[in-house]
């Protein structure tokens, strides 16, 4: 059964940090993080291949967030210097390719997300 699960969300104050985790029950090529606020468009946060290579970052993540993987294939999103505008539901996705112009395009499986709330 295909399964993806995010964890690590929560509530923090401005300037705080959170580490999100994405686990899954299948092999894949690339894992990405997205976020979405109700009523707004989904935003690309970061992506990484599981075979090596440099990760990709969306504008919302540059300089503050870091995506990483471990030997077991789990993927993490370290978020530092959080701001209230980072408040969103963060979810991971997996797929067989990555398209920088449209990161959602290569994703085949999506998790349900973990909520992040940043208070001022």
Z-matrix of the N, CA and C atoms (Angstrom, degrees):
N
C 1 1.459
C 2 1.526 1 108.82
N 3 1.329 2 116.26 1 130.62
C 4 1.455 3 121.32 2 178.21
C 5 1.517 4 109.20 3 -73.16
N 6 1.304 5 115.02 4 128.06
C 7 1.454 6 118.20 5 -178.80
C 8 1.517 7 110.07 6 -146.92
N 9 1.302 8 115.35 7 136.24
C 10 1.459 9 121.65 8 172.81
C 11 1.508 10 107.71 9 -129.94
N 12 1.320 11 117.05 10 143.79
C 13 1.459 12 120.12 11 -179.02
C 14 1.508 13 110.21 12 -145.04
N 15 1.323 14 114.94 13 131.03
C 16 1.449 15 121.24 14 175.95
C 17 1.527 16 109.36 15 -102.78
N 18 1.310 17 115.14 16 152.87
C 19 1.452 18 120.66 17 175.10
C 20 1.519 19 108.78 18 -152.41
N 21 1.318 20 115.46 19 166.74
C 22 1.456 21 120.35 20 175.28
C 23 1.510 22 115.15 21 105.52
N 24 1.317 23 117.51 22 -6.72
C 25 1.463 24 118.81 23 178.67
C 26 1.517 25 111.32 24 -69.66
N 27 1.318 26 115.40 25 168.60
C 28 1.451 27 120.19 26 179.81
C 29 1.501 28 110.96 27 168.11
N 30 1.322 29 115.14 28 -163.24
C 31 1.456 30 121.62 29 -178.43
C 32 1.514 31 109.41 30 -113.84
N 33 1.327 32 115.77 31 132.47
C 34 1.458 33 121.61 32 177.83
C 35 1.511 34 108.57 33 -139.77
N 36 1.315 35 115.07 34 165.91
C 37 1.461 36 119.79 35 174.86
C 38 1.524 37 109.89 36 -91.19
N 39 1.299 38 115.11 37 163.62
C 40 1.459 39 121.21 38 177.64
C 41 1.528 40 110.27 39 -52.87
N 42 1.316 41 115.23 40 133.34
C 43 1.453 42 120.83 41 -178.63
C 44 1.515 43 113.80 42 92.12
N 45 1.312 44 116.82 43 -9.35
C 46 1.451 45 120.85 44 -178.73
C 47 1.517 46 112.70 45 -78.81
N 48 1.330 47 114.96 46 -178.74
C 49 1.463 48 121.78 47 -177.24
C 50 1.519 49 110.89 48 -131.72
N 51 1.307 50 115.24 49 152.34
C 52 1.461 51 122.67 50 172.59
C 53 1.521 52 108.24 51 -142.53
N 54 1.316 53 115.45 52 152.58
C 55 1.460 54 120.69 53 175.59
C 56 1.525 55 108.25 54 -124.16
N 57 1.308 56 114.68 55 115.10
C 58 1.456 57 120.71 56 179.50
C 59 1.522 58 109.77 57 -94.29
N 60 1.327 59 115.65 58 146.92
C 61 1.455 60 121.28 59 179.15
C 62 1.519 61 110.11 60 -123.67
N 63 1.321 62 115.41 61 145.59
C 64 1.464 63 121.29 62 178.10
C 65 1.516 64 107.93 63 -129.80
N 66 1.320 65 115.86 64 116.69
C 67 1.449 66 121.39 65 175.96
C 68 1.514 67 109.73 66 -113.44
N 69 1.328 68 116.45 67 156.13
C 70 1.454 69 119.02 68 179.78
C 71 1.513 70 109.27 69 -152.01
N 72 1.328 71 114.54 70 166.70
C 73 1.461 72 120.45 71 -174.17
C 74 1.520 73 112.39 72 -108.05
N 75 1.335 74 118.04 73 17.62
C 76 1.454 75 120.15 74 -175.91
C 77 1.523 76 109.30 75 -147.17
N 78 1.317 77 115.94 76 163.92
C 79 1.453 78 122.12 77 177.07
C 80 1.523 79 109.77 78 -84.16
N 81 1.301 80 115.23 79 148.24
C 82 1.446 81 119.07 80 179.47
C 83 1.516 82 110.00 81 -154.51
N 84 1.310 83 117.11 82 174.43
C 85 1.466 84 121.21 83 -179.34
C 86 1.522 85 112.00 84 -97.21
N 87 1.319 86 116.15 85 -44.75
C 88 1.460 87 120.03 86 -176.74
C 89 1.527 88 110.14 87 -134.47
N 90 1.309 89 115.14 88 142.38
C 91 1.466 90 122.13 89 174.60
C 92 1.519 91 107.74 90 -121.83
N 93 1.303 92 115.70 91 136.29
C 94 1.463 93 120.29 92 -177.24
C 95 1.517 94 110.10 93 -130.98
N 96 1.322 95 114.29 94 156.83
C 97 1.457 96 121.98 95 172.84
C 98 1.520 97 108.90 96 -112.32
N 99 1.313 98 114.84 97 137.09
C 100 1.455 99 123.05 98 174.20
C 101 1.524 100 107.67 99 -129.02
N 102 1.324 101 115.28 100 166.93
C 103 1.450 102 119.20 101 173.61
C 104 1.518 103 109.30 102 -143.04
N 105 1.312 104 114.04 103 155.44
C 106 1.460 105 118.11 104 -179.47
C 107 1.513 106 110.21 105 -152.64
N 108 1.308 107 114.29 106 137.61
C 109 1.452 108 122.82 107 172.16
C 110 1.517 109 107.14 108 -103.46
N 111 1.299 110 117.12 109 139.11
C 112 1.464 111 121.34 110 -178.43
C 113 1.526 112 110.10 111 -52.52
N 114 1.314 113 115.27 112 128.54
C 115 1.454 114 120.29 113 177.86
C 116 1.513 115 114.31 114 87.43
N 117 1.322 116 116.70 115 -2.60
C 118 1.461 117 120.66 116 179.53
C 119 1.521 118 110.35 117 -120.14
N 120 1.331 119 115.53 118 165.96
C 121 1.450 120 119.87 119 -179.77
C 122 1.530 121 111.29 120 -72.70
N 123 1.306 122 114.59 121 151.59
C 124 1.447 123 120.97 122 175.90
C 125 1.532 124 109.83 123 -67.30
N 126 1.321 125 116.52 124 141.50
C 127 1.462 126 121.62 125 179.07
C 128 1.528 127 110.09 126 -116.12
N 129 1.290 128 115.40 127 139.71
C 130 1.459 129 121.28 128 174.48
C 131 1.521 130 108.68 129 -79.56
N 132 1.330 131 115.95 130 133.94
C 133 1.462 132 120.49 131 -179.92
C 134 1.520 133 111.23 132 -107.23
N 135 1.327 134 117.31 133 -56.93
C 136 1.465 135 120.63 134 -177.14
C 137 1.517 136 109.97 135 -166.12
N 138 1.322 137 116.24 136 159.37
C 139 1.464 138 121.30 137 177.89
C 140 1.513 139 109.50 138 -148.16
N 141 1.325 140 114.74 139 155.55
C 142 1.454 141 119.81 140 -179.94
C 143 1.522 142 108.80 141 -150.86
N 144 1.330 143 116.27 142 144.04
C 145 1.447 144 119.77 143 173.59
C 146 1.521 145 108.73 144 -87.20
N 147 1.297 146 115.76 145 154.42
C 148 1.457 147 120.38 146 -178.62
C 149 1.523 148 111.91 147 -91.61
N 150 1.322 149 116.53 148 -0.80
C 151 1.458 150 120.35 149 -179.49
C 152 1.516 151 112.77 150 -105.45
N 153 1.308 152 117.03 151 -0.05
C 154 1.453 153 120.18 152 -178.94
C 155 1.512 154 110.81 153 117.57
N 156 1.293 155 116.33 154 175.19
C 157 1.454 156 119.85 155 -179.51
C 158 1.511 157 112.12 156 102.80
N 159 1.292 158 115.70 157 164.77
C 160 1.454 159 121.05 158 -177.90
C 161 1.514 160 110.89 159 -74.39
N 162 1.318 161 116.69 160 144.33
C 163 1.456 162 120.11 161 176.38
C 164 1.526 163 111.48 162 -77.00
N 165 1.339 164 115.79 163 169.12
C 166 1.447 165 121.61 164 174.48
C 167 1.530 166 107.93 165 -114.73
N 168 1.314 167 116.19 166 147.03
C 169 1.457 168 120.93 167 179.05
C 170 1.516 169 110.89 168 -130.18
N 171 1.316 170 115.04 169 140.33
C 172 1.441 171 120.13 170 171.06
C 173 1.509 172 110.02 171 -81.52
N 174 1.301 173 116.06 172 166.54
C 175 1.464 174 120.23 173 -177.64
C 176 1.528 175 112.03 174 -59.63
N 177 1.319 176 116.95 175 -30.16
C 178 1.463 177 119.71 176 -177.48
C 179 1.522 178 111.81 177 -69.66
N 180 1.322 179 116.65 178 -18.52
C 181 1.462 180 120.29 179 -172.62
C 182 1.523 181 113.96 180 -103.80
N 183 1.299 182 117.00 181 -22.75
C 184 1.463 183 120.54 182 -170.17
C 185 1.521 184 112.47 183 -58.25
N 186 1.330 185 114.08 184 126.40
C 187 1.455 186 120.75 185 177.12
C 188 1.518 187 114.22 186 87.33
N 189 1.334 188 117.94 187 -12.70
C 190 1.461 189 119.55 188 -176.70
C 191 1.524 190 113.27 189 -125.79
N 192 1.309 191 117.11 190 -31.49
C 193 1.468 192 120.91 191 -176.49
C 194 1.526 193 109.65 192 -110.69
N 195 1.335 194 115.08 193 149.22
C 196 1.453 195 120.67 194 176.92
C 197 1.523 196 109.33 195 -134.41
N 198 1.318 197 116.09 196 129.25
C 199 1.456 198 120.69 197 176.65
C 200 1.526 199 108.18 198 -101.53
N 201 1.322 200 115.79 199 141.50
C 202 1.456 201 120.05 200 -177.95
C 203 1.521 202 109.37 201 -150.50
N 204 1.307 203 115.46 202 163.28
C 205 1.461 204 121.36 203 178.05
C 206 1.529 205 108.62 204 -130.56
N 207 1.320 206 115.62 205 159.71
C 208 1.450 207 118.56 206 173.89
C 209 1.526 208 109.72 207 -115.18
N 210 1.297 209 116.90 208 178.20
C 211 1.455 210 120.76 209 -175.60
C 212 1.522 211 112.90 210 -65.78
N 213 1.310 212 116.41 211 -20.48
C 214 1.462 213 119.95 212 179.36
C 215 1.525 214 111.91 213 -85.29
N 216 1.321 215 116.78 214 -4.31
C 217 1.458 216 119.94 215 179.27
C 218 1.514 217 114.56 216 91.32
N 219 1.327 218 116.60 217 3.50
C 220 1.464 219 118.52 218 174.65
C 221 1.528 220 108.98 219 -74.29
N 222 1.300 221 115.44 220 148.51
C 223 1.465 222 120.57 221 -177.95
C 224 1.521 223 109.06 222 -121.15
N 225 1.310 224 115.20 223 139.44
C 226 1.460 225 121.49 224 -175.73
C 227 1.515 226 110.60 225 -124.77
N 228 1.304 227 115.55 226 152.77
C 229 1.459 228 121.69 227 173.90
C 230 1.520 229 107.41 228 -127.50
N 231 1.311 230 115.58 229 107.84
C 232 1.460 231 121.58 230 176.39
C 233 1.507 232 108.21 231 -88.54
N 234 1.316 233 116.74 232 119.89
C 235 1.455 234 121.78 233 -177.11
C 236 1.520 235 108.93 234 -115.53
N 237 1.309 236 116.27 235 119.19
C 238 1.463 237 122.42 236 179.94
C 239 1.518 238 110.21 237 -117.68
N 240 1.307 239 115.24 238 163.62
C 241 1.470 240 121.48 239 177.93
C 242 1.524 241 110.85 240 51.34
N 243 1.289 242 116.46 241 48.64
C 244 1.459 243 120.92 242 -175.67
C 245 1.526 244 110.94 243 -67.40
N 246 1.328 245 113.92 244 146.93
C 247 1.453 246 122.28 245 -179.10
C 248 1.529 247 108.89 246 -122.71
N 249 1.311 248 117.75 247 158.78
C 250 1.472 249 119.15 248 177.66
C 251 1.527 250 112.88 249 -55.28
N 252 1.331 251 117.58 250 -32.89
C 253 1.461 252 119.62 251 179.85
C 254 1.525 253 113.04 252 -71.66
N 255 1.326 254 117.42 253 -6.01
C 256 1.456 255 120.54 254 173.69
C 257 1.523 256 111.95 255 -83.29
N 258 1.315 257 117.06 256 -5.99
C 259 1.457 258 120.72 257 178.70
C 260 1.527 259 109.71 258 -61.30
N 261 1.335 260 116.34 259 123.86
C 262 1.468 261 121.65 260 -176.44
C 263 1.518 262 109.04 261 -177.26
N 264 1.311 263 114.96 262 172.89
C 265 1.457 264 121.50 263 168.67
C 266 1.517 265 107.14 264 -91.28
N 267 1.308 266 116.31 265 121.90
C 268 1.454 267 121.09 266 -178.12
C 269 1.525 268 108.82 267 -103.48
N 270 1.321 269 115.81 268 128.83
C 271 1.447 270 118.68 269 179.70
C 272 1.517 271 110.77 270 -137.29
N 273 1.314 272 114.06 271 152.12
C 274 1.453 273 119.29 272 -179.97
C 275 1.520 274 110.09 273 -103.51
N 276 1.308 275 113.72 274 157.47
C 277 1.448 276 121.76 275 -179.59
C 278 1.519 277 108.41 276 -140.25
N 279 1.316 278 115.62 277 157.05
C 280 1.464 279 120.23 278 -179.13
C 281 1.514 280 109.48 279 -136.52
N 282 1.323 281 115.27 280 147.85
C 283 1.450 282 118.86 281 179.12
C 284 1.509 283 112.73 282 -165.72
N 285 1.327 284 114.45 283 -176.67
C 286 1.440 285 120.30 284 -175.68
C 287 1.511 286 115.20 285 -95.92
N 288 1.320 287 118.07 286 -2.69
C 289 1.452 288 120.69 287 -179.62
C 290 1.513 289 109.65 288 -157.27
N 291 1.332 290 114.97 289 163.86
C 292 1.459 291 120.31 290 177.28
C 293 1.517 292 108.72 291 -129.81
N 294 1.328 293 115.11 292 132.99
C 295 1.455 294 121.46 293 179.70
C 296 1.521 295 107.18 294 -122.66
N 297 1.308 296 116.24 295 109.75
C 298 1.465 297 119.56 296 -174.23
C 299 1.521 298 112.59 297 -61.43
N 300 1.318 299 117.07 298 -30.63
C 301 1.463 300 119.48 299 -179.36
C 302 1.531 301 111.88 300 -74.91
N 303 1.304 302 116.69 301 -23.43
C 304 1.465 303 121.90 302 -179.52
C 305 1.523 304 108.33 303 -150.79
N 306 1.321 305 117.32 304 80.23
C 307 1.470 306 120.92 305 -173.24
C 308 1.526 307 114.61 306 -58.30
N 309 1.325 308 117.16 307 -27.86
C 310 1.466 309 119.24 308 -179.30
C 311 1.523 310 112.46 309 -68.82
N 312 1.319 311 115.90 310 -23.25
C 313 1.462 312 121.66 311 -169.99
C 314 1.526 313 112.46 312 -60.90
N 315 1.319 314 117.39 313 -37.80
C 316 1.459 315 119.70 314 -175.01
C 317 1.510 316 114.17 315 -89.68
N 318 1.334 317 116.98 316 1.81
C 319 1.456 318 120.08 317 -175.23
C 320 1.529 319 110.51 318 -89.93
N 321 1.326 320 115.80 319 130.58
C 322 1.453 321 121.47 320 -178.58
C 323 1.530 322 113.51 321 -105.59
N 324 1.313 323 116.00 322 -26.09
C 325 1.465 324 120.60 323 -176.98
C 326 1.519 325 109.09 324 -131.11
N 327 1.325 326 114.79 325 142.86
C 328 1.460 327 121.12 326 -176.71
C 329 1.513 328 110.60 327 -131.55
N 330 1.316 329 115.69 328 139.63
C 331 1.452 330 120.22 329 172.53
C 332 1.513 331 110.49 330 -84.63
N 333 1.325 332 116.11 331 177.40
C 334 1.470 333 120.43 332 -178.54
C 335 1.518 334 112.53 333 -91.14
N 336 1.298 335 116.75 334 -17.53
C 337 1.451 336 119.51 335 173.57
C 338 1.508 337 114.91 336 102.27
N 339 1.310 338 114.09 337 163.96
C 340 1.459 339 122.72 338 175.21
C 341 1.527 340 106.82 339 -134.27
N 342 1.320 341 117.72 340 131.21
C 343 1.458 342 120.09 341 -174.52
C 344 1.518 343 112.64 342 -79.97
N 345 1.323 344 114.46 343 141.27
C 346 1.457 345 122.38 344 175.93
C 347 1.518 346 107.62 345 -124.42
N 348 1.322 347 115.81 346 128.46
C 349 1.461 348 121.56 347 177.74
C 350 1.509 349 108.68 348 -125.47
N 351 1.335 350 115.73 349 126.07
C 352 1.459 351 121.24 350 179.31
C 353 1.527 352 107.54 351 -117.67
N 354 1.305 353 115.90 352 119.71
C 355 1.457 354 120.81 353 -178.03
C 356 1.522 355 110.31 354 -101.45
N 357 1.324 356 114.12 355 149.74
C 358 1.472 357 119.09 356 -178.60
C 359 1.508 358 111.20 357 -87.39
